[in-house]
Amino acid sequence: MDINYELYKVFYYVASTLSFSEASKQLFISQSAVSQSIKTLERKLDQVLFIRSTKRVQLTPEGEILLRHVEPAMNLIQRGESQLMESASTGGQIRIGASDTICRYFLVPYIKRFHEAFPGAHIKVTNATSIQSVELLKSGQVDFIVVNSPNAYLGSAATVKRIKLFQDVFLANRDFEELKGRQLSFAELLKYPILMLDKKSTTSEFLHSQFQQHHLDLVPEVELSSNDLLIDLAKIGLGIAFLPDYCIPREDDNLFVVKTKEELPQRELLAVRGTRIPLSKAAAAFLDYFEEV
């Protein structure tokens, strides 16, 4: 089927913004030209792609199917353009996907090192959970991601580098002083308020699976999207926080690790890149900073 690329480009911008007027602004063409392009594409495909109303635009199921294929293609094209421009510049660009926790507690020294070595390079970091980061990689929006493992969402179309081993811990303050020096079973731990990341995280999936292996139902007191907030709540004695050991504040003597009888397996940080898009020189240089564990 011979369909002009520009029609798919217009479709992508309308589908991304759900607005004909906003798409026209981003494409620097008239709104009537946008509307005509969509009508032409719908006619050629013999499908209705958008539900139009006076207040908003909505994708039809057929439009959603098309977007799932067009979006990665657009990202590939944009990435190709970026790499071509990079070859003519002194710096280049790297695009990293990682969670707030991984960025703050692990990546910052590497970003600093890269910035000092390549001051002209542009560094773009997209904060997302380890689960969401996989989607960023699959759609071509980032060059590589740094994520927690186990991660059931990683597919085979990826190159994986194991870069850090870490241990998850339960962290409490002096309000739970009676637990210091003791080893609690998971069943005993459930008697206390547990603070943990929300269910849309690999950390939550990991802890729930550990309790389920012992036929226990974990019902946390608080679920949040930030390990920093979990630490803050643990500091005021709201409960016992579950988080990676590399996040523990070293300067706070009021916090201590609650030991458990059941041994939690170690987890890993992975640097993952896709196999479809070649890495830029800048991204390859950054990945070389990581030593395989």
Summary of the structure (lengths in Angstrom):
residues: 293
radius of gyration: 23.7
end to end distance: 49.0
largest distance: 73.1
contacts: 893
relative contact order: 0.14
helix: 44%
strand: 22%
